[in-house]
Amino acid sequence: MAIKDNKVSLTLKNFLTTHLPSTKSSKKQKFLLGIADPKMGQDIFNETGITASYNESIAELQRGLRTHFVKIMKSK
């Protein structure tokens, strides 16, 4: 429900801070977190300091993953 309301839940915050490298500022961040909902980006940054982005490249990557997900999972 929190994600539907564009809120960063405690579970999401813990997952992101545990599994992504910590940075002192968004300018020194060496990665970009791609998200499916552009409205979540600001909330994720406010809660964790991690820059999250939504753009056409990320949307295309998500489309490709949905299309080929079955093939990707069969190979494992």
C-alpha positions as CSV (number, residue, x, y, z in Angstrom):
1,M,0.0,0.0,0.0
2,A,2.9,2.4,0.8
3,I,4.3,2.1,-2.8
4,K,0.9,2.7,-4.3
5,D,0.7,5.9,-2.3
6,N,4.3,6.9,-3.3
7,K,5.6,6.4,0.2
8,V,8.9,4.8,1.2
9,S,8.1,2.0,3.6
10,L,10.5,1.0,6.3
11,T,11.0,-2.4,4.5
12,L,11.9,-0.6,1.2
13,K,14.2,1.8,3.0
14,N,16.0,-1.0,4.8
15,F,16.4,-3.0,1.5
16,L,17.8,-0.1,-0.4
17,T,20.3,1.0,2.4
18,T,21.4,-2.6,2.9
19,H,21.9,-3.7,-0.7
20,L,23.2,-0.5,-2.3
21,P,26.5,1.2,-1.6
22,S,26.4,4.1,0.8
23,T,27.4,7.5,-0.4
24,K,28.1,10.8,1.4
25,S,26.2,12.9,-1.2
26,S,24.2,12.4,-4.4
27,K,27.0,14.0,-6.4
28,K,29.5,11.2,-5.4
29,Q,27.0,8.4,-6.1
30,K,28.4,6.1,-8.7
31,F,25.1,4.4,-9.6
32,L,21.6,5.3,-10.5
33,L,18.6,3.5,-9.1
34,G,16.1,3.0,-11.9
35,I,12.4,3.1,-10.8
36,A,9.1,2.4,-12.5
37,D,7.2,5.3,-10.9
38,P,8.7,8.8,-11.5
39,K,6.9,10.2,-8.4
40,M,8.8,7.8,-6.1
41,G,12.2,9.3,-6.9
42,Q,12.0,12.3,-4.7
43,D,10.6,10.3,-1.7
44,I,13.4,7.7,-2.1
45,F,16.0,10.5,-2.1
46,N,14.5,12.2,0.9
47,E,14.4,9.0,3.0
48,T,17.7,7.4,1.9
49,G,19.8,9.9,0.1
50,I,19.9,7.6,-2.9
51,T,19.2,9.2,-6.3
52,A,16.4,7.4,-8.1
53,S,15.5,8.1,-11.7
54,Y,12.9,7.3,-14.3
55,N,13.5,8.0,-17.9
56,E,12.9,6.4,-21.3
57,S,16.0,4.1,-21.1
58,I,14.8,2.7,-17.8
59,A,11.3,2.2,-19.2
60,E,12.7,0.3,-22.2
61,L,14.9,-1.9,-19.9
62,Q,11.8,-2.8,-17.8
63,R,9.8,-3.6,-21.0
64,G,12.6,-5.9,-22.1
65,L,12.8,-7.6,-18.8
66,R,9.0,-8.2,-18.7
67,T,9.2,-9.6,-22.3
68,H,12.1,-12.0,-21.7
69,F,11.6,-12.8,-18.0
70,V,10.6,-16.4,-18.6
71,K,13.7,-17.1,-20.8
72,I,16.0,-15.4,-18.2
73,M,14.6,-17.5,-15.3
74,K,14.7,-20.8,-17.3
75,S,18.4,-20.5,-17.8
76,K,19.1,-20.5,-14.1
